[in-house]
Amino acid sequence: MSRRPPTPMCPIRLGDPCTLCVPGATGPQDCGLVYLVQSDPEMREQLAARRSAHSAAHARTSGASAAATG
């Protein structure tokens, strides 16, 4: 039984896999867009706020589906 390698997730487009949208990138670890966002304090703060909102929304939908099945 073969296993698929894990798919890296894009740290900028929350919930989406890395699609190598930046030419020359091999994943999030060497993506120029990720570097730019992480090196700019204001953009990094905005991304952190988006991550918090995304996590909260995901937790609400996961909790609602668990309550419906449980």
DARA-V488736 format. One record per residue. RES is the residue in one small letter. SS is DSSP state (2 for helix, 1 for strand, 0 for the rest). OMEGA is omega in radians with two decimals (* if undefined). NEAR is the number of other ideal C-beta (glycine too) atoms within 12 Angstrom. Layout:
# DARA-V488736
res: [RES/RES]
ss: [SS/SS]
omega: [OMEGA/OMEGA]
near: [NEAR/NEAR]
This chain:
# DARA-V488736
res: [m/s/r/r/p/p/t/p/m/c/p/i/r/l/g/d/p/c/t/l/c/v/p/g/a/t/g/p/q/d/c/g/l/v/y/l/v/q/s/d/p/e/m/r/e/q/l/a/a/r/r/s/a/h/s/a/a/h/a/r/t/s/g/a/s/a/a/a/t/g]
ss: [0/0/0/0/0/0/0/0/1/0/0/0/0/0/0/0/1/0/0/0/0/0/0/0/0/0/0/2/2/2/0/2/2/2/2/2/2/2/2/0/2/2/2/2/2/2/2/2/2/2/2/2/2/2/2/2/2/2/2/2/2/2/2/2/2/2/2/2/2/0]
omega: [-3.12/3.13/3.07/3.07/3.14/3.12/3.12/3.13/3.13/3.12/-3.14/3.11/-3.00/3.12/-3.13/3.05/3.07/-3.13/-3.13/-3.08/3.10/-3.12/3.11/-3.14/3.07/3.14/-3.12/-3.06/3.11/3.14/3.13/3.13/3.10/3.12/-3.13/-3.13/-3.11/-3.12/3.12/-3.07/-3.12/3.13/3.12/3.11/3.11/3.12/3.11/3.10/3.10/3.11/3.13/3.13/3.13/3.13/3.14/3.13/3.13/3.13/3.12/-3.12/3.10/3.12/3.14/-3.14/3.10/3.13/-3.14/-3.12/-3.03/*]
near: [3/4/5/6/8/9/13/20/20/25/27/29/22/20/17/16/18/24/17/21/18/22/10/11/20/13/21/26/17/16/26/19/25/27/18/17/25/21/13/14/12/13/19/19/14/16/25/18/15/20/22/15/16/21/16/15/16/16/14/14/15/15/14/13/12/11/10/9/8/8]
